[in-house]
């Protein structure tokens, strides 16, 4: 049956109701088969949500023949463990062969994973880490606004995850920015792994949505007329909408209904046969099990291409000199406005329309995004102290052909939001994370704000590339680089004013003729007796230490590593020619750049004496220079360390 998309009809007719009844019966059978054959999965919630999925995927503005059209509706499923329900609905609507999902569900090497993945056509965001779907939906809603799409964004959620604080953050963001094309549907079956949600953690779901400014509609989540009618009604209300759908865990099979154990427990083959008979679905379990045992191939899925926006590098740059030293964060802010103005000029300068977005968490003055906000207020999003939510919103938006920056302090933008950044990495986003106030350099704010572990965290992902600019000039080049290259980047800097690094002719080293090459070390000073490798804001201190060594007749080679995620092995071979390498950095010495370099030396069979200098404890409050002395990372400490080891 050809359904009318975009909820065009005022209500469901008898033919649609009959179709949905048969459709969901088939889907429930597929859910049972899928999870039983895999002996793994979450059938209970899938069966309580399937009636919602049937209506959404059946009547939204999406097309199985063209599943990635830019102006499509977006359906984000936050409780990603209901993947059997999602796969059965999408498969039976023709997005792929549903039998492929049934046979290969949760099987190594196949795409139908235990929690939904956007490699599957129709799935918009990899979820499973509960509480993050609404944030992603907010990101897609912002994309609609910036692209001026007339589409709808839906977020289906579980009731247990409503206890997560990030959902409250997302609710408030949605209301503040009037994301009126956003509809949330909560599957309220009242059960979760530990039993009744009211016992595990009471949560006034309806009241919380209302308190934050959502318009709330309550329905029977198994009544197709009520589901369709509530969604249709939501389209005519100029507020973000929350539909609270009362459902039954394990709906459709008498011995599964309202049983919390079926949240994550599957039926055995014998019980699955009983369940299939009860709902009136074909029992072909033996055939499916045999196919899985004897080997099978699934049909190719529609391929999703990256929808990333990058800026073509026009070679423009800002040159900083010693006449007026500044901090790296100010250089970032200046470059950010420059990049936006380039987009504006390409658009003919009309109405300040640019395909960029900048997110801030109440730190505009510190992370230096104020000039961008003043020039492009419609592209600046102040999230308040909602780092978890902001990390996911910005990540989702970055996949939608919008150049997206998230600026924050390191302890918030990386440490606090590591789980969210990891999920961004899994979702292959195009996010530019710029973190200031990192390292012991933060000084007086003390150990809670001195982020010394960001490199170890981001380097444990597979996609984030870390860049540590050494002065304002290199910060300018690094900011332009990440704007002109795909993928997730973390540009990390301290707080202090940093002197412009000069070459041996007293000219800016990262000046007019400097070409930023990702992964390459910079030879700040050549030498033959020892190699000092410095990172980021430690370079001025390392330079002073090397100058002290030179006065004693020790000629040190000084290298700056700005791209520690992908260090060039040839640069390490050059460094090893002196026979002795010392790394010095404003990071936890256990997980910092020195550790990465040590591993690479061993992996590449480079034999050289190697030592590391870095933070060995959480520091205290004080002037950065004093704290570096306390940590053993001052120029004098480098001088003494090298003298002792030579």
Secondary structure, 3 states (H helix, E strand, C coil): CCCCHHHCCCCCCHHHHHHHHHHHHHHHHHHHHHHHHHCCCCHHHHHHHHHHHHHHHHHCCCCCCCCCCCCCCEEEECCHHHHHHHHHHHHHCCCCCHHHHHHHCCCCCCCCCCCCCCCCCCCCCCCCCCCCHHHHHHHHHHHHHHHCCCCCEEEEEECHHHHCHHHHHHHHHHHHCCCCCEEEEEEECCEECCEEHHHHCCCCHHHHHHHCCCEEEEEECCCHHHHHHHHHHHCCCCCCEEEEEECCCCCCCCCCCCCHHHHCCCCCHHHHHHHHHHHCCCCCHHHHHHHHHHCCCCCCCCCCCCCCCCCCCCCCCCCCCHHHCEEHHHHHHHHHHHHHHHHHHHCCCCCCCCCEEEEECCCHHHHCCHHHHHHCHHHEEECCCCHHHHHHHHHHHHCCCCEEEEEEEHHHHHHHCHHHHHHHHHCCCCEEEEEECECHHHHHHCCCCCECCHHHHHCCCCCCEEECCCCHHHHHHHHHHHHCCCCCEEEECCCCEECCCECCCCCECCCCCCCCCCCCCEEEECCCCEEEEECHHHHHHHHHHHHHHHHCCCCEEEEECCCHHHCCHHHHHHHHCCCEEEEEEEEECCCCHHHHHHHHHHHCCCCCEEEEEEECCCCCCCCHHHHHHHHCCCHHHHHHHHHHHC
